Amino acid sequence: MELFSPTHLLLIFGIALLLFGPSKFAALGKGLGEGIRNFKSEMKKDGGEEQKKS
């Protein structure tokens, strides 16, 4: 028995959707996507600076 089987994840997602509503999930997804993009762009900038220093 797995800790997080697909059935468990769907059940958790469904309960969260009922509690918070679809608009909160849209905002959460948008914020998460922006955070990941910003993180990747900063990592690329830092990586370029590190290569120039050495």
GIMO-V90633 format. One record per pair of residues at least 12 apart in sequence whose ideal C-beta (glycine too) atoms are under 10 Angstrom apart, sorted by the first residue. I is the first residue (numbers start at 0). GAP is how many residues later the second one is. D is the distance in Angstrom with one decimal. If there is no record, write none. Layout:
i->I gap->GAP d->D
i->I gap->GAP d->D
This chain:
i->12 gap->12 d->9.0
i->15 gap->12 d->9.7
